[in-house]
Amino acid sequence: MAAGAGFLLSGCSTNGAVNVVTPTPRNRAAEVFTVSDLLSTTPFHIAHRGSGDNWTEHTAASYLRAVQSGAKAIEVSVSSTSDGVLVCHHDLSTERMTGRNLPISEVTYAELEACKNDARSWIGPRVPFEPIPRLKDVLDAHAPNNVIFIEDKQGVNTVQLLDLMDSYPDSKDHFVWKQTAAGKHHAEAKERGYKTWGYFIDNVQVPFSDYADRFDYLGIYHGATDDEIKALVAIGKPVICWEIHTRWMRERVLALGVQGLMCSNFPYVSSNKAISGQDAFASGVRAAGDLPYILAPEYQPTLQPEFASLSLNHESSSSYTLGSMCPVGKDSYSLSFDMRWPLDIPGSGSAGMAFGQNDDQPYRPTVPATVGGYHFTIDRLGTMRLFGRAAGALDGELLRELRTEAPKSGAWMRFIIDVGPVDITVRRTDGEVVSGAVANSAYRGGYFGLTKNYKGRQPVEFRQVGVT
């Protein structure tokens, strides 16, 4: 499921959420990137919707932050208002992103100016509200220096859009015309000298060979099968896969021959390093790389900046990968975290941490493992357990079991997991210290995350998660 679907949003407002203090990205204003520069590297990266996992999608702020974070290319969606102003917005209506259903083609730009995009349900409660930007303002800021994949979502603004693109110096070096493979207007863009990208929509049975000749570059959704991706790559044109949220998605499609990655999580996907050694829950904004097991706002845990904590509170058993702190690059390290049940403690099931995974695929102890690793749990009786589990297995091997004091509703518990080259020690340190070790080195991957291992609405909270 695409992360851009199903935001839970408030209405149009001029009031913004609290601004968050974040590190200042490096300034790349002096650098100039062209289409040729972009395609000269494999893989090459494009910030999908301005990297909508990190910043409010299709806003001036998201495009700027993506570029400041190193993106050579951004993807921009375009529609026209009733008074002919081209604006940046993915949907034909403002409802998903503002909570108010305004068909963009039926309202003036002045009416849109009163609306603010609200990404709080996906990115966090303190992400600022952002206005819907005019396309010209965005192009003025980025067309001279960056590559822009640009799409007319309404499909009726071809001449106006191409005329605006033509108004920028060296425009053929900085714009790529984007559309669905079976869509119209690619010929008009080619006549103007622009490179074109045609993408094949998931779940639509369109033969690649019927449309591939139209375009310079081809696109495919990450949910396509391996055989489908290989077939598109075999045509021999550069293939760009969208939307890439995680590093394991990246590695999968690159292994199939894809050259370009349209990234929803650009700072994370474009790197292989951890960006932090501790959680960012207190910021109220999700850190790059931290993602729920299903990529949709409904499954995003609740960031609670007032408590510097995170609440896993979806009805299902769930997990939350802490990619911002991954991969752990040492043979020996310690994971530490606080955990509590703030309300009722579930009568069955457990919660805790998964670790030692080789990649950032979701790891849930209650379903077959997509990737091997360990999971550490505690239940309502205070029983701590450490399991090892191979990829594909539902049940893990119990490696160690320890009896501790039963959890109390609302009381924080403190845990430390020490991982060495050949052994693992688990400890509970609130109250009487209880500790146990096991000799096992089966899983030494660098990825870890939090788990809620039961169904039901009883939330479980985590804070002070760190790796040393």
Residue, then its C-alpha position, 0 to 999 in steps of 0.5 A: m500500500a502506498a504511504g500517500a494513501g488515506f491520511l487522517l486530516s484536519g480542515c483548511s486552516t491558517n494555523g500550523a503545528v509547532n515547528v520542530v528544531t531539526p539539524t540544518p541540511r547542507n546547502r547545495a544551492a551552488e551545485v547544478f545537476t542535469v538529466s545527463d548527470l542524474l542518469s550517469t550514476t546507478p542507482f540514481h535517486i529522485a525524491h518522490r513527492g519531495s520525499g513524502d515519508n519525511w516532509t509534507e508531500h508536494t510542498a515547497a518545504s518538501y522539495l527544498r528539504a529534499v534538495q538540501s539533503g542531497a537529492k539531484a531530482i524531485e518529482v512534482s505533480v501539477s494541476s490547474t485552478s479554475d483561474g489558470v494557476l498551476v499548483c503542486h498537488h498529487d490529487l485532483s481534490t484537496e480532501r486527502m491532504t487538507g480534509r476539505n474536498l475542493p476539486i482543484s479545477e473548480v476553485t481559484y488559487a485564492e481559495l486554495e491559499a486558505c488550505k494547508n496540507d496536514a501530514r500529521s497522521w503520517i509524519g508526526p504531530r509536530v510536522p508543520f502545516e504547509p500551503i499548496p505551492r504555486l508551480k512557478d515558485v517551485l520551478d523558480a527555486h529548483a529548475p535552474n539547478n536540479v532535475i524535475f520529473i513533472e506530471d500534469k495530473q489533470g491531463v489538460n494543461t499540456v501547452q501551458l505547462l510546456d510553455l512554462m518549462d520552456s521559459y527556463p534556461d537550459s530547460k531540456d537539461h532539467f525537466v523530464w515529462k512524466q505520465t502513465a504509459a498509456g496516457k496522452h501528450h508524450a508526443e508534444a513533450k518530445e516535439r519540444g525536446y524533452k525526455t519522457w518517462g512513462y510508468f506502468i500502473d500496478n494492477v493494470q494489464v498493459p503489455f509493455s511492448d505496446y507502449a515502451d517505444r514512446f518513452d526514453y525511460l520506463g517506470i514500474y511500481h515496487g509491488a510488481t513481480d520479479d518477472e514483470i520488473k525483469a521483463l521491463v528491464a529487458i526492453g533495454k531502456p533505463v527503468i525507474c521504480w517507485e515508490i521506494h521507502t526502505r533499503w530492502m525495497r531498494e536492494r530487491v529492485l536493483a538486483l532485478g536491473v532497475q537503474g532509478l529509484m523514486c524514493s519516498n524516504f530519500p535521506y534514508v534510502s540514499s544512504n547505508k548508514a545510521i543517522s542517530g544512536q537514539d530515538a527522536f520520539a520527543s521531536g514529534v516528527r518521525a525520523a528518516g528510516d523509522l516505519p510501520y510494518i504496513l506503509a500507511p498512516e493507519y498503521q503509523p504508531t502514535l508519537q507522543p512528544e509530551f512523554a518523549s515516547l511512541s505508542l504501538n496502538h493498532e488493533s493488529s499485532s504490529s512492528y516498527t522498524l527503527g531504521s534511523m538507528c540502523p544498521v548497527g555496524k559493530d560486532s558488540y553493541s547494546l540496545s536499551f529501551d523503556m517499555r510500559w503498558p499505560l492502561d490495561i495489560p493484555g491477558s495474553g501476548s507480549a511486547g518487546m524488541a526484534f533485532g539482528q535482522n539483516d535488512d529492514q523488512p518488517y519483522r513480526p513475531t506473530v507471523p512467519a519471518t520475512v527475515g531471520g533474527y531475534h526477538f526479546t519479549i516480556d509478558r503480563l507475568g513478567t516472563m522475559r524470553l529471547f527467541g531466535r527465528a529463521a526466515g520463513a519460520l513462524d515459531g522461534e527457538l526459545l533461547r532463554e527464559l527469565r522470571t521477573e516482577a510482573p509489569k504494573s499498569g503505567a509503570w516503566m520497565r527498563f531493558i538492556i540487550d548486550v550483543g557480543p560476537v558469540d553471545i547475547t545477554v538480556r537484562r531488566t534493570d528497573g527494580e531488582v536487576v535480572s540478567g541472563a546470557v546465552a551463547n548464540s551467534a546465528y543472527r548478527g544483522g544490524y537492523f532492529g525494531l519494536t514489536k507488539n505481539y498481540k491483537g487488541r487496542q491495549p497500547v504499549e509504549f516505548r521511550q529512551v530507545g538507544v544503541t551504543 
